């Protein structure tokens, strides 16, 4: 006589989804409140902006459709400023391509 294995009941995925949802909510709460740098009375200890200087040739405006872009081949302007902690930051022409992305939360 051969013995058959008893089929295992299928486990519910609800605890997995609930746990995942809780982790997502905790992550969102941490990002929105834990990384702001605010102290107990709501004021920030971090400098959020500083002067930025741009040196070099100004880039021309966007060309009309069908017109050659006159900015192609120009040397990029150099951008200098400070990070949130007051350390100098520079984006300079060192021969490597760069992309500067400006984002806003709104």
BATI-453533 format. One record per residue: residue number from 0; y, x negated, z negated of N, C-alpha, C in turn. Coordinates in steps of 0.1 Angstrom, whole numbers. Layout:
<recs>
<NUM <Y X Z> <Y X Z> <Y X Z>>
...
</recs>
This chain:
<recs>
<0 <-12 -8 0> <0 0 0> <12 -9 0>>
<1 <22 -6 9> <34 -14 10> <45 -6 2>>
<2 <53 -14 -5> <64 -8 -13> <76 -8 -4>>
<3 <83 3 -5> <95 5 3> <107 2 -7>>
<4 <117 -4 -1> <129 -6 -9> <137 7 -9>>
<5 <142 10 -21> <150 22 -23> <163 20 -16>>
<6 <168 29 -7> <181 27 -1> <192 27 -11>>
<7 <201 18 -9> <213 16 -18> <223 27 -14>>
<8 <229 34 -24> <239 43 -21> <251 36 -16>>
<9 <259 43 -7> <271 37 -1> <282 36 -12>>
<10 <288 25 -13> <299 24 -23> <312 29 -17>>
<11 <319 35 -26> <332 40 -22> <342 29 -20>>
<12 <351 31 -10> <361 21 -7> <374 24 -14>>
<13 <374 35 -22> <387 39 -29> <392 28 -38>>
<14 <383 22 -47> <389 12 -56> <395 0 -48>>
<15 <389 -3 -37> <394 -14 -29> <408 -11 -24>>
<16 <410 1 -19> <423 6 -14> <433 7 -25>>
<17 <429 12 -36> <439 13 -48> <443 -1 -52>>
<18 <433 -10 -54> <436 -24 -58> <446 -30 -48>>
<19 <443 -29 -35> <452 -35 -25> <466 -29 -25>>
<20 <467 -16 -27> <480 -9 -29> <488 -14 -40>>
<21 <481 -16 -52> <487 -22 -64> <492 -36 -61>>
<22 <484 -44 -54> <489 -58 -51> <501 -58 -42>>
<23 <501 -49 -32> <513 -48 -23> <525 -44 -31>>
<24 <524 -34 -40> <535 -30 -48> <540 -41 -57>>
<25 <531 -48 -63> <535 -59 -72> <542 -70 -64>>
<26 <537 -73 -52> <544 -83 -44> <558 -79 -40>>
<27 <559 -66 -36> <573 -61 -32> <582 -62 -44>>
<28 <577 -58 -56> <585 -58 -68> <590 -73 -71>>
<29 <580 -82 -70> <583 -96 -72> <594 -101 -63>>
<30 <592 -98 -50> <602 -103 -40> <616 -97 -42>>
<31 <616 -84 -45> <630 -78 -46> <637 -81 -60>>
<32 <629 -84 -70> <636 -86 -83> <634 -101 -88>>
<33 <623 -107 -85> <620 -120 -91> <627 -131 -84>>
<34 <631 -130 -71> <636 -141 -64> <651 -140 -62>>
<35 <658 -131 -69> <672 -129 -67> <681 -140 -73>>
<36 <676 -146 -84> <684 -156 -91> <694 -150 -100>>
<37 <693 -137 -103> <702 -130 -112> <698 -133 -126>>
<38 <708 -133 -135> <705 -134 -149> <705 -120 -155>>
<39 <704 -120 -169> <703 -107 -176> <714 -97 -173>>
<40 <727 -102 -171> <738 -93 -168> <740 -90 -154>>
<41 <731 -95 -145> <732 -92 -131> <741 -101 -122>>
<42 <746 -112 -129> <754 -121 -120> <745 -132 -116>>
<43 <748 -137 -104> <739 -147 -98> <744 -161 -102>>
<44 <735 -170 -104> <738 -184 -107> <738 -193 -95>>
<45 <735 -187 -83> <733 -195 -71> <745 -192 -62>>
<46 <751 -203 -56> <762 -202 -47> <756 -196 -34>>
<47 <760 -184 -30> <754 -178 -18> <761 -181 -5>>
<48 <773 -187 -5> <779 -191 7> <788 -203 5>>
<49 <791 -210 16> <799 -222 15> <805 -224 29>>
<50 <815 -233 30> <821 -236 42> <811 -242 52>>
<51 <813 -239 65> <804 -245 75> <814 -250 86>>
<52 <811 -262 90> <819 -268 101> <811 -270 114>>
<53 <817 -267 125> <811 -269 138> <819 -279 145>>
<54 <813 -290 150> <820 -301 157> <813 -302 171>>
<55 <822 -305 180> <817 -307 194> <822 -296 203>>
<56 <817 -296 215> <822 -287 226> <818 -273 222>>
<57 <827 -264 224> <824 -249 223> <816 -245 235>>
<58 <805 -238 232> <797 -233 243> <804 -221 250>>
<59 <803 -221 263> <809 -210 271> <802 -196 268>>
<60 <808 -186 271> <803 -172 269> <790 -170 278>>
<61 <784 -158 275> <773 -154 283> <777 -152 298>>
<62 <770 -158 307> <773 -156 321> <770 -142 326>>
<63 <777 -138 337> <774 -125 343> <760 -126 349>>
<64 <754 -114 351> <740 -114 357> <741 -120 371>>
<65 <731 -129 374> <731 -135 387> <739 -148 388>>
<66 <747 -151 378> <755 -163 378> <748 -174 370>>
<67 <749 -186 374> <743 -197 367> <749 -199 354>>
<68 <741 -203 344> <746 -205 330> <752 -219 329>>
<69 <765 -219 327> <772 -232 327> <769 -240 314>>
<70 <763 -234 304> <759 -241 292> <747 -250 293>>
<71 <739 -248 304> <727 -256 306> <731 -270 308>>
<72 <725 -279 300> <728 -293 301> <739 -298 291>>
<73 <746 -289 285> <757 -293 276> <751 -298 263>>
<74 <758 -307 256> <753 -312 243> <757 -301 233>>
<75 <747 -298 224> <749 -288 214> <760 -292 204>>
<76 <767 -282 198> <776 -285 188> <768 -289 175>>
<77 <774 -297 167> <768 -301 154> <773 -292 143>>
<78 <764 -287 135> <767 -277 124> <764 -284 111>>
<79 <774 -284 102> <772 -290 89> <777 -280 78>>
<80 <770 -279 67> <773 -270 56> <765 -274 44>>
<81 <763 -265 35> <756 -267 22> <745 -256 20>>
<82 <734 -260 14> <724 -250 10> <729 -243 -3>>
<83 <720 -234 -8> <724 -226 -20> <726 -234 -32>>
<84 <721 -246 -32> <722 -255 -44> <733 -265 -42>>
<85 <741 -265 -31> <752 -274 -29> <748 -287 -22>>
<86 <735 -288 -17> <731 -300 -10> <736 -299 4>>
<87 <740 -310 10> <744 -310 24> <733 -307 34>>
<88 <736 -299 44> <727 -295 54> <734 -298 68>>
<89 <726 -304 77> <732 -306 90> <722 -303 101>>
<90 <727 -297 112> <719 -295 124> <726 -303 134>>
<91 <720 -314 138> <727 -324 147> <719 -326 160>>
<92 <725 -332 169> <719 -335 182> <711 -348 181>>
<93 <698 -346 178> <689 -358 176> <679 -358 188>>
<94 <682 -351 198> <673 -351 210> <661 -341 210>>
<95 <659 -334 199> <649 -324 198> <655 -310 200>>
<96 <647 -302 206> <652 -288 208> <653 -281 195>>
<97 <662 -271 194> <664 -264 181> <667 -249 185>>
<98 <663 -240 175> <667 -226 176> <673 -223 163>>
<99 <685 -216 163> <691 -212 150> <690 -197 150>>
<100 <683 -191 140> <681 -177 139> <690 -172 127>>
<101 <698 -162 130> <706 -156 120> <701 -142 117>>
<102 <697 -139 104> <691 -127 101> <700 -120 90>>
<103 <700 -107 90> <707 -99 79> <697 -89 74>>
<104 <697 -86 61> <688 -77 55> <691 -62 59>>
<105 <703 -59 63> <706 -45 66> <703 -42 81>>
</recs>
